[in-house]
Amino acid sequence: MDRNAPDHMPADAPFCPVHSHDFIPHPELAEQAVGRVLWLSALAMVAEIVTGYLSGSMALLADGWHMGTHVAAMAISAFAYTYMRAHRGSALYSFGPGKVSYLAGYSSSLLLAGAALFMIVES
């Protein structure tokens, strides 16, 4: 601990003067990478669904819808990165907005589990 740090922080202090609680070192690079992969996956998804429908290939059609679950999960991640960037340094998050990424991962896993359950029921 810093000996020169005050004994208590004011309630509206946006950050800790001793150390940072920002646990994501370069969120801009991760956000850009997720955005690029999101659009590439969405393009592949649309191509598989259209080609599967036009050719009558159930395998391509099923894989295209499977890609849709990945696109949805990456869209949740992209939203989380955008949200974290917008709220970086906010006093509303005492330990930084990094916990939003954990919530996004949890939400996307629930989405994928729901899709898997739907496929089991439909099978």
Phi and psi restraints in degrees (range 20) as a CNS / XPLOR table:
assign (resid 1 and name C) (resid 2 and name N)
       (resid 2 and name CA) (resid 2 and name C) 1.0 -80.7 20.0 2
assign (resid 2 and name N) (resid 2 and name CA)
       (resid 2 and name C) (resid 3 and name N) 1.0 125.8 20.0 2
assign (resid 2 and name C) (resid 3 and name N)
       (resid 3 and name CA) (resid 3 and name C) 1.0 -69.3 20.0 2
assign (resid 3 and name N) (resid 3 and name CA)
       (resid 3 and name C) (resid 4 and name N) 1.0 -22.5 20.0 2
assign (resid 3 and name C) (resid 4 and name N)
       (resid 4 and name CA) (resid 4 and name C) 1.0 -88.0 20.0 2
assign (resid 4 and name N) (resid 4 and name CA)
       (resid 4 and name C) (resid 5 and name N) 1.0 -4.2 20.0 2
assign (resid 4 and name C) (resid 5 and name N)
       (resid 5 and name CA) (resid 5 and name C) 1.0 -72.2 20.0 2
assign (resid 5 and name N) (resid 5 and name CA)
       (resid 5 and name C) (resid 6 and name N) 1.0 144.5 20.0 2
assign (resid 5 and name C) (resid 6 and name N)
       (resid 6 and name CA) (resid 6 and name C) 1.0 -65.5 20.0 2
assign (resid 6 and name N) (resid 6 and name CA)
       (resid 6 and name C) (resid 7 and name N) 1.0 155.7 20.0 2
assign (resid 6 and name C) (resid 7 and name N)
       (resid 7 and name CA) (resid 7 and name C) 1.0 -65.1 20.0 2
assign (resid 7 and name N) (resid 7 and name CA)
       (resid 7 and name C) (resid 8 and name N) 1.0 -31.3 20.0 2
assign (resid 7 and name C) (resid 8 and name N)
       (resid 8 and name CA) (resid 8 and name C) 1.0 -141.6 20.0 2
assign (resid 8 and name N) (resid 8 and name CA)
       (resid 8 and name C) (resid 9 and name N) 1.0 153.4 20.0 2
assign (resid 8 and name C) (resid 9 and name N)
       (resid 9 and name CA) (resid 9 and name C) 1.0 -101.4 20.0 2
assign (resid 9 and name N) (resid 9 and name CA)
       (resid 9 and name C) (resid 10 and name N) 1.0 145.8 20.0 2
assign (resid 9 and name C) (resid 10 and name N)
       (resid 10 and name CA) (resid 10 and name C) 1.0 -63.0 20.0 2
assign (resid 10 and name N) (resid 10 and name CA)
       (resid 10 and name C) (resid 11 and name N) 1.0 153.9 20.0 2
assign (resid 10 and name C) (resid 11 and name N)
       (resid 11 and name CA) (resid 11 and name C) 1.0 -61.9 20.0 2
assign (resid 11 and name N) (resid 11 and name CA)
       (resid 11 and name C) (resid 12 and name N) 1.0 -27.7 20.0 2
assign (resid 11 and name C) (resid 12 and name N)
       (resid 12 and name CA) (resid 12 and name C) 1.0 -96.1 20.0 2
assign (resid 12 and name N) (resid 12 and name CA)
       (resid 12 and name C) (resid 13 and name N) 1.0 12.9 20.0 2
assign (resid 12 and name C) (resid 13 and name N)
       (resid 13 and name CA) (resid 13 and name C) 1.0 -68.8 20.0 2
assign (resid 13 and name N) (resid 13 and name CA)
       (resid 13 and name C) (resid 14 and name N) 1.0 125.8 20.0 2
assign (resid 13 and name C) (resid 14 and name N)
       (resid 14 and name CA) (resid 14 and name C) 1.0 -80.0 20.0 2
assign (resid 14 and name N) (resid 14 and name CA)
       (resid 14 and name C) (resid 15 and name N) 1.0 -13.5 20.0 2
assign (resid 14 and name C) (resid 15 and name N)
       (resid 15 and name CA) (resid 15 and name C) 1.0 -153.9 20.0 2
assign (resid 15 and name N) (resid 15 and name CA)
       (resid 15 and name C) (resid 16 and name N) 1.0 164.5 20.0 2
assign (resid 15 and name C) (resid 16 and name N)
       (resid 16 and name CA) (resid 16 and name C) 1.0 -86.3 20.0 2
assign (resid 16 and name N) (resid 16 and name CA)
       (resid 16 and name C) (resid 17 and name N) 1.0 129.7 20.0 2
assign (resid 16 and name C) (resid 17 and name N)
       (resid 17 and name CA) (resid 17 and name C) 1.0 -73.8 20.0 2
assign (resid 17 and name N) (resid 17 and name CA)
       (resid 17 and name C) (resid 18 and name N) 1.0 -14.2 20.0 2
assign (resid 17 and name C) (resid 18 and name N)
       (resid 18 and name CA) (resid 18 and name C) 1.0 -85.0 20.0 2
assign (resid 18 and name N) (resid 18 and name CA)
       (resid 18 and name C) (resid 19 and name N) 1.0 -43.7 20.0 2
assign (resid 18 and name C) (resid 19 and name N)
       (resid 19 and name CA) (resid 19 and name C) 1.0 -154.9 20.0 2
assign (resid 19 and name N) (resid 19 and name CA)
       (resid 19 and name C) (resid 20 and name N) 1.0 164.6 20.0 2
assign (resid 19 and name C) (resid 20 and name N)
       (resid 20 and name CA) (resid 20 and name C) 1.0 -90.9 20.0 2
assign (resid 20 and name N) (resid 20 and name CA)
       (resid 20 and name C) (resid 21 and name N) 1.0 148.1 20.0 2
assign (resid 20 and name C) (resid 21 and name N)
       (resid 21 and name CA) (resid 21 and name C) 1.0 -107.3 20.0 2
assign (resid 21 and name N) (resid 21 and name CA)
       (resid 21 and name C) (resid 22 and name N) 1.0 19.5 20.0 2
assign (resid 21 and name C) (resid 22 and name N)
       (resid 22 and name CA) (resid 22 and name C) 1.0 -88.3 20.0 2
assign (resid 22 and name N) (resid 22 and name CA)
       (resid 22 and name C) (resid 23 and name N) 1.0 103.2 20.0 2
assign (resid 22 and name C) (resid 23 and name N)
       (resid 23 and name CA) (resid 23 and name C) 1.0 -92.0 20.0 2
assign (resid 23 and name N) (resid 23 and name CA)
       (resid 23 and name C) (resid 24 and name N) 1.0 0.1 20.0 2
assign (resid 23 and name C) (resid 24 and name N)
       (resid 24 and name CA) (resid 24 and name C) 1.0 -109.2 20.0 2
assign (resid 24 and name N) (resid 24 and name CA)
       (resid 24 and name C) (resid 25 and name N) 1.0 106.3 20.0 2
assign (resid 24 and name C) (resid 25 and name N)
       (resid 25 and name CA) (resid 25 and name C) 1.0 -65.1 20.0 2
assign (resid 25 and name N) (resid 25 and name CA)
       (resid 25 and name C) (resid 26 and name N) 1.0 -42.7 20.0 2
assign (resid 25 and name C) (resid 26 and name N)
       (resid 26 and name CA) (resid 26 and name C) 1.0 -134.3 20.0 2
assign (resid 26 and name N) (resid 26 and name CA)
       (resid 26 and name C) (resid 27 and name N) 1.0 73.2 20.0 2
assign (resid 26 and name C) (resid 27 and name N)
       (resid 27 and name CA) (resid 27 and name C) 1.0 -66.8 20.0 2
assign (resid 27 and name N) (resid 27 and name CA)
       (resid 27 and name C) (resid 28 and name N) 1.0 -23.9 20.0 2
assign (resid 27 and name C) (resid 28 and name N)
       (resid 28 and name CA) (resid 28 and name C) 1.0 -64.7 20.0 2
assign (resid 28 and name N) (resid 28 and name CA)
       (resid 28 and name C) (resid 29 and name N) 1.0 -41.3 20.0 2
assign (resid 28 and name C) (resid 29 and name N)
       (resid 29 and name CA) (resid 29 and name C) 1.0 -67.2 20.0 2
assign (resid 29 and name N) (resid 29 and name CA)
       (resid 29 and name C) (resid 30 and name N) 1.0 -40.8 20.0 2
assign (resid 29 and name C) (resid 30 and name N)
       (resid 30 and name CA) (resid 30 and name C) 1.0 -66.6 20.0 2
assign (resid 30 and name N) (resid 30 and name CA)
       (resid 30 and name C) (resid 31 and name N) 1.0 -39.2 20.0 2
assign (resid 30 and name C) (resid 31 and name N)
       (resid 31 and name CA) (resid 31 and name C) 1.0 -64.3 20.0 2
assign (resid 31 and name N) (resid 31 and name CA)
       (resid 31 and name C) (resid 32 and name N) 1.0 -41.8 20.0 2
assign (resid 31 and name C) (resid 32 and name N)
       (resid 32 and name CA) (resid 32 and name C) 1.0 -65.1 20.0 2
assign (resid 32 and name N) (resid 32 and name CA)
       (resid 32 and name C) (resid 33 and name N) 1.0 -41.2 20.0 2
assign (resid 32 and name C) (resid 33 and name N)
       (resid 33 and name CA) (resid 33 and name C) 1.0 -65.0 20.0 2
assign (resid 33 and name N) (resid 33 and name CA)
       (resid 33 and name C) (resid 34 and name N) 1.0 -43.1 20.0 2
assign (resid 33 and name C) (resid 34 and name N)
       (resid 34 and name CA) (resid 34 and name C) 1.0 -63.9 20.0 2
assign (resid 34 and name N) (resid 34 and name CA)
       (resid 34 and name C) (resid 35 and name N) 1.0 -39.2 20.0 2
assign (resid 34 and name C) (resid 35 and name N)
       (resid 35 and name CA) (resid 35 and name C) 1.0 -62.4 20.0 2
assign (resid 35 and name N) (resid 35 and name CA)
       (resid 35 and name C) (resid 36 and name N) 1.0 -43.2 20.0 2
assign (resid 35 and name C) (resid 36 and name N)
       (resid 36 and name CA) (resid 36 and name C) 1.0 -65.6 20.0 2
assign (resid 36 and name N) (resid 36 and name CA)
       (resid 36 and name C) (resid 37 and name N) 1.0 -44.4 20.0 2
assign (resid 36 and name C) (resid 37 and name N)
       (resid 37 and name CA) (resid 37 and name C) 1.0 -66.3 20.0 2
assign (resid 37 and name N) (resid 37 and name CA)
       (resid 37 and name C) (resid 38 and name N) 1.0 -35.7 20.0 2
assign (resid 37 and name C) (resid 38 and name N)
       (resid 38 and name CA) (resid 38 and name C) 1.0 -60.1 20.0 2
assign (resid 38 and name N) (resid 38 and name CA)
       (resid 38 and name C) (resid 39 and name N) 1.0 -48.8 20.0 2
assign (resid 38 and name C) (resid 39 and name N)
       (resid 39 and name CA) (resid 39 and name C) 1.0 -68.7 20.0 2
assign (resid 39 and name N) (resid 39 and name CA)
       (resid 39 and name C) (resid 40 and name N) 1.0 -37.5 20.0 2
assign (resid 39 and name C) (resid 40 and name N)
       (resid 40 and name CA) (resid 40 and name C) 1.0 -64.8 20.0 2
assign (resid 40 and name N) (resid 40 and name CA)
       (resid 40 and name C) (resid 41 and name N) 1.0 -42.8 20.0 2
assign (resid 40 and name C) (resid 41 and name N)
       (resid 41 and name CA) (resid 41 and name C) 1.0 -66.8 20.0 2
assign (resid 41 and name N) (resid 41 and name CA)
       (resid 41 and name C) (resid 42 and name N) 1.0 -39.2 20.0 2
assign (resid 41 and name C) (resid 42 and name N)
       (resid 42 and name CA) (resid 42 and name C) 1.0 -64.1 20.0 2
assign (resid 42 and name N) (resid 42 and name CA)
       (resid 42 and name C) (resid 43 and name N) 1.0 -39.4 20.0 2
assign (resid 42 and name C) (resid 43 and name N)
       (resid 43 and name CA) (resid 43 and name C) 1.0 -64.7 20.0 2
assign (resid 43 and name N) (resid 43 and name CA)
       (resid 43 and name C) (resid 44 and name N) 1.0 -44.2 20.0 2
assign (resid 43 and name C) (resid 44 and name N)
       (resid 44 and name CA) (resid 44 and name C) 1.0 -63.9 20.0 2
assign (resid 44 and name N) (resid 44 and name CA)
       (resid 44 and name C) (resid 45 and name N) 1.0 -38.7 20.0 2
assign (resid 44 and name C) (resid 45 and name N)
       (resid 45 and name CA) (resid 45 and name C) 1.0 -61.7 20.0 2
assign (resid 45 and name N) (resid 45 and name CA)
       (resid 45 and name C) (resid 46 and name N) 1.0 -48.4 20.0 2
assign (resid 45 and name C) (resid 46 and name N)
       (resid 46 and name CA) (resid 46 and name C) 1.0 -63.6 20.0 2
assign (resid 46 and name N) (resid 46 and name CA)
       (resid 46 and name C) (resid 47 and name N) 1.0 -42.0 20.0 2
assign (resid 46 and name C) (resid 47 and name N)
       (resid 47 and name CA) (resid 47 and name C) 1.0 -62.5 20.0 2
assign (resid 47 and name N) (resid 47 and name CA)
       (resid 47 and name C) (resid 48 and name N) 1.0 -41.7 20.0 2
assign (resid 47 and name C) (resid 48 and name N)
       (resid 48 and name CA) (resid 48 and name C) 1.0 -67.6 20.0 2
assign (resid 48 and name N) (resid 48 and name CA)
       (resid 48 and name C) (resid 49 and name N) 1.0 -42.0 20.0 2
assign (resid 48 and name C) (resid 49 and name N)
       (resid 49 and name CA) (resid 49 and name C) 1.0 -66.2 20.0 2
assign (resid 49 and name N) (resid 49 and name CA)
       (resid 49 and name C) (resid 50 and name N) 1.0 -45.1 20.0 2
assign (resid 49 and name C) (resid 50 and name N)
       (resid 50 and name CA) (resid 50 and name C) 1.0 -65.6 20.0 2
assign (resid 50 and name N) (resid 50 and name CA)
       (resid 50 and name C) (resid 51 and name N) 1.0 -46.7 20.0 2
assign (resid 50 and name C) (resid 51 and name N)
       (resid 51 and name CA) (resid 51 and name C) 1.0 -65.1 20.0 2
assign (resid 51 and name N) (resid 51 and name CA)
       (resid 51 and name C) (resid 52 and name N) 1.0 -40.3 20.0 2
assign (resid 51 and name C) (resid 52 and name N)
       (resid 52 and name CA) (resid 52 and name C) 1.0 -64.4 20.0 2
assign (resid 52 and name N) (resid 52 and name CA)
       (resid 52 and name C) (resid 53 and name N) 1.0 -39.0 20.0 2
assign (resid 52 and name C) (resid 53 and name N)
       (resid 53 and name CA) (resid 53 and name C) 1.0 -68.6 20.0 2
assign (resid 53 and name N) (resid 53 and name CA)
       (resid 53 and name C) (resid 54 and name N) 1.0 -46.5 20.0 2
assign (resid 53 and name C) (resid 54 and name N)
       (resid 54 and name CA) (resid 54 and name C) 1.0 -68.8 20.0 2
assign (resid 54 and name N) (resid 54 and name CA)
       (resid 54 and name C) (resid 55 and name N) 1.0 -34.1 20.0 2
assign (resid 54 and name C) (resid 55 and name N)
       (resid 55 and name CA) (resid 55 and name C) 1.0 -92.6 20.0 2
assign (resid 55 and name N) (resid 55 and name CA)
       (resid 55 and name C) (resid 56 and name N) 1.0 -9.4 20.0 2
assign (resid 55 and name C) (resid 56 and name N)
       (resid 56 and name CA) (resid 56 and name C) 1.0 77.4 20.0 2
assign (resid 56 and name N) (resid 56 and name CA)
       (resid 56 and name C) (resid 57 and name N) 1.0 17.7 20.0 2
assign (resid 56 and name C) (resid 57 and name N)
       (resid 57 and name CA) (resid 57 and name C) 1.0 -86.7 20.0 2
assign (resid 57 and name N) (resid 57 and name CA)
       (resid 57 and name C) (resid 58 and name N) 1.0 111.0 20.0 2
assign (resid 57 and name C) (resid 58 and name N)
       (resid 58 and name CA) (resid 58 and name C) 1.0 -68.2 20.0 2
assign (resid 58 and name N) (resid 58 and name CA)
       (resid 58 and name C) (resid 59 and name N) 1.0 -30.5 20.0 2
assign (resid 58 and name C) (resid 59 and name N)
       (resid 59 and name CA) (resid 59 and name C) 1.0 -65.3 20.0 2
assign (resid 59 and name N) (resid 59 and name CA)
       (resid 59 and name C) (resid 60 and name N) 1.0 -46.0 20.0 2
assign (resid 59 and name C) (resid 60 and name N)
       (resid 60 and name CA) (resid 60 and name C) 1.0 -66.0 20.0 2
assign (resid 60 and name N) (resid 60 and name CA)
       (resid 60 and name C) (resid 61 and name N) 1.0 -39.7 20.0 2
assign (resid 60 and name C) (resid 61 and name N)
       (resid 61 and name CA) (resid 61 and name C) 1.0 -64.2 20.0 2
assign (resid 61 and name N) (resid 61 and name CA)
       (resid 61 and name C) (resid 62 and name N) 1.0 -45.2 20.0 2
assign (resid 61 and name C) (resid 62 and name N)
       (resid 62 and name CA) (resid 62 and name C) 1.0 -64.4 20.0 2
assign (resid 62 and name N) (resid 62 and name CA)
       (resid 62 and name C) (resid 63 and name N) 1.0 -40.7 20.0 2
assign (resid 62 and name C) (resid 63 and name N)
       (resid 63 and name CA) (resid 63 and name C) 1.0 -68.1 20.0 2
assign (resid 63 and name N) (resid 63 and name CA)
       (resid 63 and name C) (resid 64 and name N) 1.0 -33.7 20.0 2
assign (resid 63 and name C) (resid 64 and name N)
       (resid 64 and name CA) (resid 64 and name C) 1.0 -63.7 20.0 2
assign (resid 64 and name N) (resid 64 and name CA)
       (resid 64 and name C) (resid 65 and name N) 1.0 -43.1 20.0 2
assign (resid 64 and name C) (resid 65 and name N)
       (resid 65 and name CA) (resid 65 and name C) 1.0 -69.1 20.0 2
assign (resid 65 and name N) (resid 65 and name CA)
       (resid 65 and name C) (resid 66 and name N) 1.0 -32.7 20.0 2
assign (resid 65 and name C) (resid 66 and name N)
       (resid 66 and name CA) (resid 66 and name C) 1.0 -63.4 20.0 2
assign (resid 66 and name N) (resid 66 and name CA)
       (resid 66 and name C) (resid 67 and name N) 1.0 -41.4 20.0 2
assign (resid 66 and name C) (resid 67 and name N)
       (resid 67 and name CA) (resid 67 and name C) 1.0 -61.9 20.0 2
assign (resid 67 and name N) (resid 67 and name CA)
       (resid 67 and name C) (resid 68 and name N) 1.0 -29.6 20.0 2
assign (resid 67 and name C) (resid 68 and name N)
       (resid 68 and name CA) (resid 68 and name C) 1.0 -60.8 20.0 2
assign (resid 68 and name N) (resid 68 and name CA)
       (resid 68 and name C) (resid 69 and name N) 1.0 -36.8 20.0 2
assign (resid 68 and name C) (resid 69 and name N)
       (resid 69 and name CA) (resid 69 and name C) 1.0 -67.2 20.0 2
assign (resid 69 and name N) (resid 69 and name CA)
       (resid 69 and name C) (resid 70 and name N) 1.0 -35.7 20.0 2
assign (resid 69 and name C) (resid 70 and name N)
       (resid 70 and name CA) (resid 70 and name C) 1.0 -68.0 20.0 2
assign (resid 70 and name N) (resid 70 and name CA)
       (resid 70 and name C) (resid 71 and name N) 1.0 -40.9 20.0 2
assign (resid 70 and name C) (resid 71 and name N)
       (resid 71 and name CA) (resid 71 and name C) 1.0 -62.1 20.0 2
assign (resid 71 and name N) (resid 71 and name CA)
       (resid 71 and name C) (resid 72 and name N) 1.0 -41.4 20.0 2
assign (resid 71 and name C) (resid 72 and name N)
       (resid 72 and name CA) (resid 72 and name C) 1.0 -64.0 20.0 2
assign (resid 72 and name N) (resid 72 and name CA)
       (resid 72 and name C) (resid 73 and name N) 1.0 -42.0 20.0 2
assign (resid 72 and name C) (resid 73 and name N)
       (resid 73 and name CA) (resid 73 and name C) 1.0 -64.7 20.0 2
assign (resid 73 and name N) (resid 73 and name CA)
       (resid 73 and name C) (resid 74 and name N) 1.0 -40.7 20.0 2
assign (resid 73 and name C) (resid 74 and name N)
       (resid 74 and name CA) (resid 74 and name C) 1.0 -70.0 20.0 2
assign (resid 74 and name N) (resid 74 and name CA)
       (resid 74 and name C) (resid 75 and name N) 1.0 -31.9 20.0 2
assign (resid 74 and name C) (resid 75 and name N)
       (resid 75 and name CA) (resid 75 and name C) 1.0 -64.8 20.0 2
assign (resid 75 and name N) (resid 75 and name CA)
       (resid 75 and name C) (resid 76 and name N) 1.0 -38.2 20.0 2
assign (resid 75 and name C) (resid 76 and name N)
       (resid 76 and name CA) (resid 76 and name C) 1.0 -63.1 20.0 2
assign (resid 76 and name N) (resid 76 and name CA)
       (resid 76 and name C) (resid 77 and name N) 1.0 -41.4 20.0 2
assign (resid 76 and name C) (resid 77 and name N)
       (resid 77 and name CA) (resid 77 and name C) 1.0 -64.7 20.0 2
assign (resid 77 and name N) (resid 77 and name CA)
       (resid 77 and name C) (resid 78 and name N) 1.0 -42.3 20.0 2
assign (resid 77 and name C) (resid 78 and name N)
       (resid 78 and name CA) (resid 78 and name C) 1.0 -62.4 20.0 2
assign (resid 78 and name N) (resid 78 and name CA)
       (resid 78 and name C) (resid 79 and name N) 1.0 -41.2 20.0 2
assign (resid 78 and name C) (resid 79 and name N)
       (resid 79 and name CA) (resid 79 and name C) 1.0 -62.2 20.0 2
assign (resid 79 and name N) (resid 79 and name CA)
       (resid 79 and name C) (resid 80 and name N) 1.0 -41.8 20.0 2
assign (resid 79 and name C) (resid 80 and name N)
       (resid 80 and name CA) (resid 80 and name C) 1.0 -62.3 20.0 2
assign (resid 80 and name N) (resid 80 and name CA)
       (resid 80 and name C) (resid 81 and name N) 1.0 -43.6 20.0 2
assign (resid 80 and name C) (resid 81 and name N)
       (resid 81 and name CA) (resid 81 and name C) 1.0 -63.0 20.0 2
assign (resid 81 and name N) (resid 81 and name CA)
       (resid 81 and name C) (resid 82 and name N) 1.0 -42.8 20.0 2
assign (resid 81 and name C) (resid 82 and name N)
       (resid 82 and name CA) (resid 82 and name C) 1.0 -63.7 20.0 2
assign (resid 82 and name N) (resid 82 and name CA)
       (resid 82 and name C) (resid 83 and name N) 1.0 -42.4 20.0 2
assign (resid 82 and name C) (resid 83 and name N)
       (resid 83 and name CA) (resid 83 and name C) 1.0 -64.4 20.0 2
assign (resid 83 and name N) (resid 83 and name CA)
       (resid 83 and name C) (resid 84 and name N) 1.0 -43.4 20.0 2
assign (resid 83 and name C) (resid 84 and name N)
       (resid 84 and name CA) (resid 84 and name C) 1.0 -64.3 20.0 2
assign (resid 84 and name N) (resid 84 and name CA)
       (resid 84 and name C) (resid 85 and name N) 1.0 -39.2 20.0 2
assign (resid 84 and name C) (resid 85 and name N)
       (resid 85 and name CA) (resid 85 and name C) 1.0 -64.5 20.0 2
assign (resid 85 and name N) (resid 85 and name CA)
       (resid 85 and name C) (resid 86 and name N) 1.0 -40.5 20.0 2
assign (resid 85 and name C) (resid 86 and name N)
       (resid 86 and name CA) (resid 86 and name C) 1.0 -69.2 20.0 2
assign (resid 86 and name N) (resid 86 and name CA)
       (resid 86 and name C) (resid 87 and name N) 1.0 -26.9 20.0 2
assign (resid 86 and name C) (resid 87 and name N)
       (resid 87 and name CA) (resid 87 and name C) 1.0 -111.1 20.0 2
assign (resid 87 and name N) (resid 87 and name CA)
       (resid 87 and name C) (resid 88 and name N) 1.0 16.7 20.0 2
assign (resid 87 and name C) (resid 88 and name N)
       (resid 88 and name CA) (resid 88 and name C) 1.0 -65.5 20.0 2
assign (resid 88 and name N) (resid 88 and name CA)
       (resid 88 and name C) (resid 89 and name N) 1.0 132.6 20.0 2
assign (resid 88 and name C) (resid 89 and name N)
       (resid 89 and name CA) (resid 89 and name C) 1.0 81.3 20.0 2
assign (resid 89 and name N) (resid 89 and name CA)
       (resid 89 and name C) (resid 90 and name N) 1.0 4.7 20.0 2
assign (resid 89 and name C) (resid 90 and name N)
       (resid 90 and name CA) (resid 90 and name C) 1.0 -74.3 20.0 2
assign (resid 90 and name N) (resid 90 and name CA)
       (resid 90 and name C) (resid 91 and name N) 1.0 140.0 20.0 2
assign (resid 90 and name C) (resid 91 and name N)
       (resid 91 and name CA) (resid 91 and name C) 1.0 -71.4 20.0 2
assign (resid 91 and name N) (resid 91 and name CA)
       (resid 91 and name C) (resid 92 and name N) 1.0 -12.5 20.0 2
assign (resid 91 and name C) (resid 92 and name N)
       (resid 92 and name CA) (resid 92 and name C) 1.0 -69.3 20.0 2
assign (resid 92 and name N) (resid 92 and name CA)
       (resid 92 and name C) (resid 93 and name N) 1.0 -23.8 20.0 2
assign (resid 92 and name C) (resid 93 and name N)
       (resid 93 and name CA) (resid 93 and name C) 1.0 -113.7 20.0 2
assign (resid 93 and name N) (resid 93 and name CA)
       (resid 93 and name C) (resid 94 and name N) 1.0 102.8 20.0 2
assign (resid 93 and name C) (resid 94 and name N)
       (resid 94 and name CA) (resid 94 and name C) 1.0 -65.7 20.0 2
assign (resid 94 and name N) (resid 94 and name CA)
       (resid 94 and name C) (resid 95 and name N) 1.0 -28.8 20.0 2
assign (resid 94 and name C) (resid 95 and name N)
       (resid 95 and name CA) (resid 95 and name C) 1.0 -112.2 20.0 2
assign (resid 95 and name N) (resid 95 and name CA)
       (resid 95 and name C) (resid 96 and name N) 1.0 21.8 20.0 2
assign (resid 95 and name C) (resid 96 and name N)
       (resid 96 and name CA) (resid 96 and name C) 1.0 85.6 20.0 2
assign (resid 96 and name N) (resid 96 and name CA)
       (resid 96 and name C) (resid 97 and name N) 1.0 163.9 20.0 2
assign (resid 96 and name C) (resid 97 and name N)
       (resid 97 and name CA) (resid 97 and name C) 1.0 -83.2 20.0 2
assign (resid 97 and name N) (resid 97 and name CA)
       (resid 97 and name C) (resid 98 and name N) 1.0 12.8 20.0 2
assign (resid 97 and name C) (resid 98 and name N)
       (resid 98 and name CA) (resid 98 and name C) 1.0 -61.6 20.0 2
assign (resid 98 and name N) (resid 98 and name CA)
       (resid 98 and name C) (resid 99 and name N) 1.0 -24.1 20.0 2
assign (resid 98 and name C) (resid 99 and name N)
       (resid 99 and name CA) (resid 99 and name C) 1.0 -67.0 20.0 2
assign (resid 99 and name N) (resid 99 and name CA)
       (resid 99 and name C) (resid 100 and name N) 1.0 -17.4 20.0 2
assign (resid 99 and name C) (resid 100 and name N)
       (resid 100 and name CA) (resid 100 and name C) 1.0 -64.3 20.0 2
assign (resid 100 and name N) (resid 100 and name CA)
       (resid 100 and name C) (resid 101 and name N) 1.0 -33.7 20.0 2
assign (resid 100 and name C) (resid 101 and name N)
       (resid 101 and name CA) (resid 101 and name C) 1.0 -65.9 20.0 2
assign (resid 101 and name N) (resid 101 and name CA)
       (resid 101 and name C) (resid 102 and name N) 1.0 -34.9 20.0 2
assign (resid 101 and name C) (resid 102 and name N)
       (resid 102 and name CA) (resid 102 and name C) 1.0 -68.0 20.0 2
assign (resid 102 and name N) (resid 102 and name CA)
       (resid 102 and name C) (resid 103 and name N) 1.0 -39.7 20.0 2
assign (resid 102 and name C) (resid 103 and name N)
       (resid 103 and name CA) (resid 103 and name C) 1.0 -65.1 20.0 2
assign (resid 103 and name N) (resid 103 and name CA)
       (resid 103 and name C) (resid 104 and name N) 1.0 -37.3 20.0 2
assign (resid 103 and name C) (resid 104 and name N)
       (resid 104 and name CA) (resid 104 and name C) 1.0 -65.0 20.0 2
assign (resid 104 and name N) (resid 104 and name CA)
       (resid 104 and name C) (resid 105 and name N) 1.0 -42.6 20.0 2
assign (resid 104 and name C) (resid 105 and name N)
       (resid 105 and name CA) (resid 105 and name C) 1.0 -63.1 20.0 2
assign (resid 105 and name N) (resid 105 and name CA)
       (resid 105 and name C) (resid 106 and name N) 1.0 -41.0 20.0 2
assign (resid 105 and name C) (resid 106 and name N)
       (resid 106 and name CA) (resid 106 and name C) 1.0 -64.3 20.0 2
assign (resid 106 and name N) (resid 106 and name CA)
       (resid 106 and name C) (resid 107 and name N) 1.0 -43.5 20.0 2
assign (resid 106 and name C) (resid 107 and name N)
       (resid 107 and name CA) (resid 107 and name C) 1.0 -64.5 20.0 2
assign (resid 107 and name N) (resid 107 and name CA)
       (resid 107 and name C) (resid 108 and name N) 1.0 -42.6 20.0 2
assign (resid 107 and name C) (resid 108 and name N)
       (resid 108 and name CA) (resid 108 and name C) 1.0 -68.5 20.0 2
assign (resid 108 and name N) (resid 108 and name CA)
       (resid 108 and name C) (resid 109 and name N) 1.0 -32.2 20.0 2
assign (resid 108 and name C) (resid 109 and name N)
       (resid 109 and name CA) (resid 109 and name C) 1.0 -68.6 20.0 2
assign (resid 109 and name N) (resid 109 and name CA)
       (resid 109 and name C) (resid 110 and name N) 1.0 -35.6 20.0 2
assign (resid 109 and name C) (resid 110 and name N)
       (resid 110 and name CA) (resid 110 and name C) 1.0 -65.3 20.0 2
assign (resid 110 and name N) (resid 110 and name CA)
       (resid 110 and name C) (resid 111 and name N) 1.0 -38.8 20.0 2
assign (resid 110 and name C) (resid 111 and name N)
       (resid 111 and name CA) (resid 111 and name C) 1.0 -62.7 20.0 2
assign (resid 111 and name N) (resid 111 and name CA)
       (resid 111 and name C) (resid 112 and name N) 1.0 -45.8 20.0 2
assign (resid 111 and name C) (resid 112 and name N)
       (resid 112 and name CA) (resid 112 and name C) 1.0 -66.9 20.0 2
assign (resid 112 and name N) (resid 112 and name CA)
       (resid 112 and name C) (resid 113 and name N) 1.0 -37.6 20.0 2
assign (resid 112 and name C) (resid 113 and name N)
       (resid 113 and name CA) (resid 113 and name C) 1.0 -64.7 20.0 2
assign (resid 113 and name N) (resid 113 and name CA)
       (resid 113 and name C) (resid 114 and name N) 1.0 -38.8 20.0 2
assign (resid 113 and name C) (resid 114 and name N)
       (resid 114 and name CA) (resid 114 and name C) 1.0 -64.4 20.0 2
assign (resid 114 and name N) (resid 114 and name CA)
       (resid 114 and name C) (resid 115 and name N) 1.0 -40.9 20.0 2
assign (resid 114 and name C) (resid 115 and name N)
       (resid 115 and name CA) (resid 115 and name C) 1.0 -64.9 20.0 2
assign (resid 115 and name N) (resid 115 and name CA)
       (resid 115 and name C) (resid 116 and name N) 1.0 -40.5 20.0 2
assign (resid 115 and name C) (resid 116 and name N)
       (resid 116 and name CA) (resid 116 and name C) 1.0 -64.9 20.0 2
assign (resid 116 and name N) (resid 116 and name CA)
       (resid 116 and name C) (resid 117 and name N) 1.0 -41.5 20.0 2
assign (resid 116 and name C) (resid 117 and name N)
       (resid 117 and name CA) (resid 117 and name C) 1.0 -63.0 20.0 2
assign (resid 117 and name N) (resid 117 and name CA)
       (resid 117 and name C) (resid 118 and name N) 1.0 -41.0 20.0 2
assign (resid 117 and name C) (resid 118 and name N)
       (resid 118 and name CA) (resid 118 and name C) 1.0 -60.9 20.0 2
assign (resid 118 and name N) (resid 118 and name CA)
       (resid 118 and name C) (resid 119 and name N) 1.0 -42.4 20.0 2
assign (resid 118 and name C) (resid 119 and name N)
       (resid 119 and name CA) (resid 119 and name C) 1.0 -66.1 20.0 2
assign (resid 119 and name N) (resid 119 and name CA)
       (resid 119 and name C) (resid 120 and name N) 1.0 -36.4 20.0 2
assign (resid 119 and name C) (resid 120 and name N)
       (resid 120 and name CA) (resid 120 and name C) 1.0 -64.5 20.0 2
assign (resid 120 and name N) (resid 120 and name CA)
       (resid 120 and name C) (resid 121 and name N) 1.0 -44.9 20.0 2
assign (resid 120 and name C) (resid 121 and name N)
       (resid 121 and name CA) (resid 121 and name C) 1.0 -64.8 20.0 2
assign (resid 121 and name N) (resid 121 and name CA)
       (resid 121 and name C) (resid 122 and name N) 1.0 -43.4 20.0 2
assign (resid 121 and name C) (resid 122 and name N)
       (resid 122 and name CA) (resid 122 and name C) 1.0 -70.8 20.0 2
assign (resid 122 and name N) (resid 122 and name CA)
       (resid 122 and name C) (resid 123 and name N) 1.0 -26.0 20.0 2
